[in-house]
Amino acid sequence: MSGINTKFSYKQLHTLKHALLEYMQRNGITDADFKSEQNLLLKINYQIEEMKERYHI
């Protein structure tokens, strides 16, 4: 995501989060892929928490 600043809605972030969690459970995932996807999940969770605070969700 370096250099890309895309705005997602709260609902879109939750959809991405759940899709990524499901995707990370696939067969044959490498350690490198898992770590990369886990980092993305952390970023998504951070954005969700920021929105919760900002919009009192």
N, C-alpha and C positions, 0 to 999 in steps of 0.2 A: 504494500500500500504506500510505499514511499513515493512522495510527490503527488499522490492522487488524493484530492479532498472531495469526497462524494458525501452528500447528505442523505441519510436514511431516516425514515420515520421509526418511531418506537416499535411499531408492529413489524416493520420490515426487519429490524435488528433481531427481534425475537424469532422470526422465521429463519433468518440466517443462522442464528445460534443453534436452533433445533436441527436444522438441516446439516450443519457442520458436525454436531454431536453424533448424528446418525452416520454420516459419511466416515467419521473417524473410527467407526467400529467395523469397517469393511475388512475382508480377508486380504492378506498379503500386504498390508500397510507397512512401509519401512519406518525405521526409527526416525530418519530425517523428515519424512512426510509427517509423521505424528507430531514431532516437535514443532515443525512449521505451522501445522494446523492448530496446535495447542496455543501457539503465540497469537495466531489470528483470533482464536476463541477468547483469549484474555483481552484483546483490544475491543472485541465486540461487547464483552461483559462490562468493560470499563465505560464504553459509550452508553450502554443501557443504564448503568448506575448514575452516570452524569445526567441523563435525561430524567431519571426518577427524581433526582434532587432539584433540577432546574424547573421541572413542570409539576412538582409535588404529586407524582404518580404513586 
